[in-house]
Amino acid sequence: MAELPSTMKAVVNKRQGSSLVYGLAEVPTPTVSGDKDLIVKMKASPVNPSDLGSLGLVARFGGDNVVAGESPSTVAAPLPEAAAGMFKADGGVLPVGSEGMGVVVAAGASPEAQALVGKTVALTTGSCYAQYTKTTADNPMLAVLPDGEAPDGGAASLFVNPLTVVGFVHTMREEGHKAIVHTAASSQLGRMLVKHCQEEGVPLVNIVRKEEGVATLKALGADFVVNSSAPTFKEDLLAAVKATGATIAFDATGGGTLAGDILGVFEKSLIELHPDSAVGWYGPPQKRSVYKYGGLDKSNTEFLPSVGVGNWTWGGWLMPFHYAKYPPEHRSAGIVKVVAGLKTTFSSAYGTRLSLEDMAKSPEQYFATLQSQTDLKFLVLPNGE
């Protein structure tokens, strides 16, 4: 077993009296305590939109009151009393970093754990912005990678986006739909979905908000791309929905009127395609669904009265909860599919490389890290290049 340092660098949220401090801290290095435990020396971890909930706590609580912390790589803000319960006690920390890749450097005594020593793995732990992280050999979100897999080869982003894409198609089929509508579709996840749906023979309607997004997806071979900023948006969406027969949508925006607009278009499409099937003011009997899986639009979600009462649902969709509903074989099959397509269908592109120190050198640096990069993800390198 490798001899590990007693402490390590990690990015954390920390309660400090009446303040919330975010940034680099010296914390105890995780140790092996169980037979199936694994200690992974981290190579790389992306900044996903889903990470911004934990990364952005200081920004959410502090607003204009975010200031430099006491050390050069921290920022701080007042911690509302109502939020203090997020921490077990004063001085308590919340680690950050949902997924990443690294090398197993220590393991428990079980044969399955010992077999992984020296292996390069992709994993989710929630504490990947650290020099070392701890998991177990039976972590369902753990995948062994080819030896020598490079940090920028996509393996650092193996789970969050790719397994979401695979899960969308599975949900569509499980609920009896035959085509999908997807919003914020020019994102990296959106581009993966375009390619995956092409492979699976699933018609896909892509909603973007800029003409550049239309061009990007058309270049990937997308058949249906509509621009929500265009004056003809609803007419264009209706035409695409009628052409595909889509009755399920996955919405990354989460706020405003878009979910209601999509449900309204689903209803109108079904009535026009099946004029004799509508049941009075309840509308068509066919099931239509919109699932919120992101929160790019922070405003309240609005539904127009025209959506009415009928056979439609609006709800939340989260990747880990999706896979938890099914036998482990479903998740395992998804991981195998993603690993096989890491360089093609499920490829990720990275831009700015960040050290742990870079995560919060100043309030300006901190806010810059929270900015979404559609084309190029931030990539955190906890142990350097």
C-alpha positions as CSV (number, residue, x, y, z in Angstrom):
1,M,0.0,0.0,0.0
2,A,1.3,3.4,-0.9
3,E,2.4,5.7,1.9
4,L,0.1,8.8,1.7
5,P,0.7,12.2,3.1
6,S,-1.2,12.9,6.3
7,T,-2.8,16.0,4.8
8,M,-3.8,17.2,1.3
9,K,-5.1,20.2,-0.5
10,A,-8.8,20.2,-1.3
11,V,-11.4,22.8,-2.4
12,V,-14.2,23.0,0.2
13,N,-17.0,25.1,1.5
14,K,-16.3,25.8,5.2
15,R,-18.4,27.3,8.0
16,Q,-16.3,29.8,9.9
17,G,-18.4,31.5,12.6
18,S,-21.0,33.5,10.8
19,S,-19.2,33.4,7.5
20,L,-19.0,30.9,4.7
21,V,-15.5,30.4,3.3
22,Y,-14.9,28.7,-0.1
23,G,-11.6,27.8,-1.6
24,L,-8.4,25.9,-0.9
25,A,-7.9,24.2,2.4
26,E,-5.5,21.8,4.0
27,V,-7.5,18.8,5.2
28,P,-6.7,15.2,6.3
29,T,-6.0,12.8,3.5
30,P,-8.6,10.0,3.4
31,T,-7.5,6.7,4.7
32,V,-8.4,3.0,4.1
33,S,-10.8,1.9,6.9
34,G,-12.8,-0.8,5.2
35,D,-12.0,-3.9,3.1
36,K,-13.5,-2.4,-0.1
37,D,-12.1,1.1,0.3
38,L,-10.1,2.8,-2.5
39,I,-8.0,5.9,-2.3
40,V,-7.6,7.6,-5.6
41,K,-5.0,10.1,-6.5
42,M,-6.9,12.6,-8.7
43,K,-5.7,13.5,-12.1
44,A,-8.5,15.7,-13.4
45,S,-12.1,16.8,-12.6
46,P,-14.4,18.9,-14.8
47,V,-16.5,21.9,-13.7
48,N,-20.0,20.8,-14.7
49,P,-23.1,23.0,-14.5
50,S,-24.3,20.6,-11.7
51,D,-21.2,21.5,-9.7
52,L,-22.1,25.1,-9.6
53,G,-24.7,24.5,-6.9
54,S,-21.9,23.7,-4.4
55,L,-19.2,25.9,-6.0
56,G,-21.7,28.8,-6.0
57,L,-22.8,28.8,-2.4
58,V,-20.7,31.8,-1.5
59,A,-22.1,33.7,-4.6
60,R,-25.7,32.7,-3.7
61,F,-25.4,33.8,-0.1
62,G,-23.0,36.7,-0.5
63,G,-24.1,38.5,-3.7
64,D,-22.2,41.8,-3.8
65,N,-20.7,41.0,-0.4
66,V,-18.3,38.3,-1.6
67,V,-14.8,39.3,-0.4
68,A,-11.3,37.8,-0.4
69,G,-10.8,35.3,2.4
70,E,-8.0,35.3,5.0
71,S,-5.8,33.1,2.7
72,P,-4.8,33.8,-0.9
73,S,-7.0,31.1,-2.3
74,T,-10.3,31.6,-0.6
75,V,-13.3,33.9,-0.8
76,A,-15.9,34.6,1.9
77,A,-19.4,35.9,2.5
78,P,-21.9,36.1,5.3
79,L,-23.6,32.8,6.0
80,P,-27.4,33.2,6.6
81,E,-28.5,31.6,9.9
82,A,-31.1,29.5,8.0
83,A,-28.2,27.9,6.0
84,A,-25.9,27.2,8.9
85,G,-27.6,23.7,9.3
86,M,-25.8,22.6,6.1
87,F,-22.7,22.2,8.3
88,K,-22.5,19.8,11.3
89,A,-20.7,22.5,13.3
90,D,-18.6,25.6,13.2
91,G,-15.5,24.6,11.2
92,G,-17.3,21.9,9.3
93,V,-16.6,21.5,5.6
94,L,-18.5,20.5,2.5
95,P,-16.2,19.0,-0.2
96,V,-16.9,19.8,-3.9
97,G,-16.3,18.2,-7.3
98,S,-18.8,15.6,-8.5
99,E,-16.7,13.5,-10.9
100,G,-13.3,12.9,-12.2
101,M,-10.5,10.5,-12.9
102,G,-7.4,9.3,-11.2
103,V,-5.2,6.4,-10.2
104,V,-6.0,4.0,-7.3
105,V,-3.0,4.2,-4.9
106,A,-4.3,2.4,-1.8
107,A,-7.0,-0.2,-1.2
108,G,-8.7,-2.3,1.4
109,A,-8.0,-6.0,1.9
110,S,-10.8,-7.4,-0.3
111,P,-9.7,-9.1,-3.5
112,E,-11.9,-6.7,-5.6
113,A,-10.3,-3.7,-4.0
114,Q,-6.7,-5.0,-4.3
115,A,-7.3,-5.8,-8.0
116,L,-7.8,-2.1,-8.6
117,V,-4.5,-0.8,-7.2
118,G,-2.6,1.0,-9.9
119,K,-5.6,1.1,-12.2
120,T,-6.8,4.4,-13.8
121,V,-10.5,4.9,-12.9
122,A,-13.3,7.3,-13.5
123,L,-15.6,7.9,-10.6
124,T,-18.1,10.1,-8.8
125,T,-17.6,11.0,-5.1
126,G,-18.6,14.6,-4.6
127,S,-15.1,15.4,-3.4
128,C,-13.1,15.3,-6.6
129,Y,-11.5,18.8,-6.3
130,A,-8.9,17.3,-4.0
131,Q,-5.5,15.7,-4.4
132,Y,-7.0,12.4,-3.1
133,T,-10.5,11.1,-2.8
134,K,-12.0,8.0,-1.3
135,T,-14.5,5.6,-2.7
136,T,-15.2,1.9,-2.7
137,A,-14.7,-1.0,-5.1
138,D,-18.5,-1.5,-5.3
139,N,-19.2,2.2,-6.1
140,P,-21.8,1.9,-8.9
141,M,-20.3,5.1,-10.5
142,L,-16.8,3.7,-10.9
143,A,-15.3,2.6,-14.2
144,V,-11.8,1.1,-14.9
145,L,-10.1,3.0,-17.8
146,P,-7.4,1.9,-20.2
147,D,-3.9,2.3,-18.8
148,G,-2.4,5.7,-19.6
149,E,-5.8,7.4,-20.3
150,A,-5.0,11.1,-20.6
151,P,-6.8,13.6,-18.4
152,D,-8.1,15.5,-21.4
153,G,-9.4,12.4,-23.2
154,G,-12.9,12.8,-21.9
155,A,-12.7,10.2,-19.1
156,A,-12.8,12.9,-16.4
157,S,-16.4,13.6,-17.6
158,L,-17.5,10.0,-18.0
159,F,-20.6,10.0,-15.8
160,V,-22.6,13.3,-15.5
161,N,-23.3,14.2,-19.1
162,P,-23.0,10.9,-20.9
163,L,-25.1,8.9,-18.5
164,T,-27.7,11.6,-18.5
165,V,-27.9,11.3,-22.3
166,V,-28.3,7.5,-22.2
167,G,-30.9,7.9,-19.4
168,F,-33.0,10.4,-21.5
169,V,-33.4,7.8,-24.3
170,H,-34.2,5.1,-21.8
171,T,-36.9,7.2,-20.1
172,M,-38.4,8.0,-23.5
173,R,-38.7,4.4,-24.3
174,E,-39.9,3.3,-20.8
175,E,-42.8,5.9,-21.0
176,G,-43.8,4.9,-24.5
177,H,-42.7,8.0,-26.4
178,K,-41.0,7.9,-29.8
179,A,-39.2,11.2,-30.1
180,I,-37.6,13.8,-27.8
181,V,-37.5,17.6,-27.5
182,H,-34.3,19.0,-25.8
183,T,-33.6,22.6,-24.7
184,A,-30.3,24.4,-24.4
185,A,-29.4,21.9,-27.1
186,S,-26.1,23.4,-28.3
187,S,-24.4,22.5,-24.9
188,Q,-21.9,19.7,-24.8
189,L,-24.6,17.4,-23.4
190,G,-26.9,18.5,-26.2
191,R,-24.3,17.6,-28.8
192,M,-23.9,14.2,-27.2
193,L,-27.6,13.7,-27.3
194,V,-27.7,14.5,-31.1
195,K,-25.1,11.9,-31.8
196,H,-26.6,9.3,-29.4
197,C,-30.1,9.7,-30.9
198,Q,-28.7,9.3,-34.4
199,E,-27.1,6.0,-33.3
200,E,-30.3,4.9,-31.6
201,G,-32.7,5.9,-34.4
202,V,-34.5,8.4,-32.1
203,P,-36.0,11.5,-33.7
204,L,-34.8,14.6,-31.8
205,V,-36.0,18.2,-31.8
206,N,-33.3,20.6,-30.6
207,I,-34.2,24.0,-29.1
208,V,-31.4,26.6,-29.0
209,R,-31.5,30.4,-28.4
210,K,-28.9,31.6,-31.0
211,E,-28.3,31.1,-34.7
212,E,-24.8,29.9,-33.9
213,G,-26.4,27.0,-32.1
214,V,-28.5,26.2,-35.1
215,A,-25.4,26.1,-37.3
216,T,-23.4,24.0,-34.7
217,L,-26.1,21.3,-34.5
218,K,-26.9,21.3,-38.2
219,A,-23.1,20.6,-38.8
220,L,-23.5,17.5,-36.6
221,G,-26.4,16.3,-38.8
222,A,-29.3,17.3,-36.6
223,D,-32.5,17.3,-38.6
224,F,-34.6,19.5,-36.4
225,V,-33.2,22.7,-34.7
226,V,-35.4,25.6,-33.7
227,N,-34.3,29.0,-32.3
228,S,-36.3,30.1,-29.3
229,S,-35.3,33.7,-30.1
230,A,-36.8,33.7,-33.5
231,P,-40.3,35.4,-34.0
232,T,-41.5,32.2,-35.6
233,F,-40.3,30.0,-32.7
234,K,-43.7,28.4,-31.8
235,E,-44.6,27.8,-35.4
236,D,-41.2,26.2,-36.1
237,L,-41.4,24.1,-32.9
238,L,-44.9,22.9,-33.9
239,A,-43.7,21.9,-37.3
240,A,-40.8,19.9,-35.9
241,V,-42.9,18.2,-33.2
242,K,-45.5,17.2,-35.8
243,A,-42.8,15.8,-38.1
244,T,-41.3,13.7,-35.3
245,G,-44.3,12.9,-33.1
246,A,-42.4,14.0,-30.0
247,T,-44.3,14.0,-26.8
248,I,-41.5,14.1,-24.2
249,A,-39.0,17.0,-23.5
250,F,-36.0,17.4,-21.3
251,D,-35.5,21.0,-20.2
252,A,-32.2,22.4,-19.0
253,T,-33.5,25.9,-18.5
254,G,-36.1,25.1,-15.8
255,G,-37.7,28.6,-15.6
256,G,-39.8,31.0,-17.5
257,T,-42.5,29.9,-20.0
258,L,-40.5,27.4,-22.1
259,A,-41.8,24.2,-20.4
260,G,-45.4,25.5,-20.8
261,D,-44.7,26.5,-24.4
262,I,-43.5,23.0,-25.2
263,L,-46.5,21.4,-23.5
264,G,-48.8,23.7,-25.4
265,V,-47.1,22.7,-28.7
266,F,-47.4,19.0,-27.8
267,E,-51.1,19.4,-27.3
268,K,-51.7,21.4,-30.5
269,S,-49.6,18.8,-32.5
270,L,-51.6,15.9,-31.2
271,I,-54.9,17.6,-31.9
272,E,-53.9,18.5,-35.4
273,L,-52.5,15.0,-36.0
274,H,-55.4,13.2,-34.3
275,P,-58.4,15.6,-34.5
276,D,-60.9,13.0,-33.4
277,S,-59.0,11.9,-30.3
278,A,-59.4,15.0,-28.1
279,V,-61.7,14.7,-25.1
280,G,-63.4,18.0,-24.6
281,W,-61.4,20.6,-22.8
282,Y,-59.2,17.9,-21.3
283,G,-57.3,17.7,-24.6
284,P,-55.7,14.7,-26.3
285,P,-55.5,11.4,-24.3
286,Q,-51.9,10.8,-25.3
287,K,-49.3,11.2,-22.5
288,R,-46.9,14.2,-22.8
289,S,-44.2,15.0,-20.4
290,V,-41.6,17.8,-19.8
291,Y,-38.8,17.0,-17.3
292,K,-36.7,19.8,-15.8
293,Y,-33.1,18.6,-15.3
294,G,-31.3,22.0,-15.1
295,G,-31.8,25.6,-13.9
296,L,-30.2,27.9,-16.4
297,D,-33.2,30.2,-16.1
298,K,-33.5,31.3,-12.5
299,S,-37.0,32.8,-12.9
300,N,-40.2,31.0,-11.8
301,T,-41.7,28.5,-14.2
302,E,-44.9,29.7,-15.8
303,F,-47.7,27.7,-17.4
304,L,-50.2,29.5,-19.5
305,P,-53.9,28.7,-18.8
306,S,-54.2,27.2,-22.3
307,V,-52.2,24.2,-21.1
308,G,-55.3,23.3,-19.1
309,V,-56.0,20.0,-17.3
310,G,-55.1,16.8,-19.2
311,N,-52.7,13.9,-19.6
312,W,-49.5,15.8,-19.1
313,T,-46.8,16.0,-16.5
314,W,-44.0,18.4,-15.5
315,G,-41.4,17.2,-13.1
316,G,-37.8,16.7,-12.2
317,W,-35.3,14.3,-13.7
318,L,-31.9,13.7,-12.1
319,M,-29.4,11.2,-13.5
320,P,-28.5,9.3,-10.2
321,F,-32.2,9.0,-9.3
322,H,-33.0,7.6,-12.7
323,Y,-30.5,4.8,-12.5
324,A,-31.4,4.0,-8.9
325,K,-34.9,3.1,-10.1
326,Y,-33.6,0.2,-12.2
327,P,-31.5,-3.0,-11.6
328,P,-27.7,-2.4,-11.6
329,E,-27.4,-3.9,-15.1
330,H,-29.0,-0.8,-16.6
331,R,-26.3,1.5,-15.2
332,S,-23.6,-1.0,-16.0
333,A,-24.7,-1.2,-19.6
334,G,-24.8,2.6,-19.8
335,I,-21.2,2.8,-18.5
336,V,-20.0,0.3,-21.0
337,K,-21.7,2.2,-23.8
338,V,-20.1,5.5,-22.7
339,V,-16.6,4.1,-22.3
340,A,-16.8,2.7,-25.8
341,G,-17.9,6.1,-27.1
342,L,-15.6,8.4,-25.1
343,K,-13.7,9.6,-28.2
344,T,-16.8,9.9,-30.4
345,T,-20.4,10.1,-29.3
346,F,-19.6,11.1,-25.7
347,S,-16.5,13.2,-26.2
348,S,-16.0,16.2,-24.1
349,A,-13.9,19.3,-24.9
350,Y,-11.9,21.2,-22.3
351,G,-10.6,24.7,-22.3
352,T,-9.1,26.5,-19.3
353,R,-7.0,24.2,-16.9
354,L,-7.3,25.2,-13.3
355,S,-5.1,24.2,-10.3
356,L,-6.7,23.9,-7.0
357,E,-5.3,27.3,-6.1
358,D,-6.9,28.8,-9.2
359,M,-10.4,27.9,-8.0
360,A,-10.6,31.1,-5.8
361,K,-7.6,33.3,-6.0
362,S,-9.8,36.4,-5.7
363,P,-13.5,37.3,-5.9
364,E,-12.9,38.0,-9.6
365,Q,-11.3,34.7,-10.2
366,Y,-14.0,32.9,-8.3
367,F,-16.8,34.5,-10.3
368,A,-15.0,33.7,-13.5
369,T,-14.9,30.0,-12.5
370,L,-18.7,30.1,-12.1
371,Q,-19.2,31.3,-15.7
372,S,-20.6,28.6,-18.0
373,Q,-18.5,27.5,-20.9
374,T,-20.6,25.8,-23.6
375,D,-17.8,24.8,-25.9
376,L,-15.0,24.2,-23.5
377,K,-15.3,22.9,-20.0
378,F,-13.0,24.1,-17.2
379,L,-10.8,21.2,-16.1
380,V,-9.4,21.1,-12.6
381,L,-6.0,19.4,-12.2
382,P,-5.7,18.6,-8.5
383,N,-2.1,17.4,-8.6
384,G,-0.9,19.6,-11.5
385,E,-0.2,18.7,-15.1
